């Protein structure tokens, strides 16, 4: 991956992490793949008023595309941490 693409991805992730409430309300959030969702929602530095914001955002993502991820896939991510 080119350095400028990596830099852009890092910038976008940081903006989403620092403004999670706003980012999670966008169509782009619902379009995240499961790996990106887990990375963002699982980041200890995500800035939210409460963990309920993260829970609600993940629930919206799951309702939007319930077939996109299986319970087994999420459990695999949980054990990676």
Secondary structure, DSSP 8 states (H G I E B T S, - for coil): --HHHHHHHHHHHHHHHHTHHHHTTSHHHHT--HHHHHHHHT-TT---SSHHHHHHHHHHHHHHTGGG--HHHHHHHHHH-
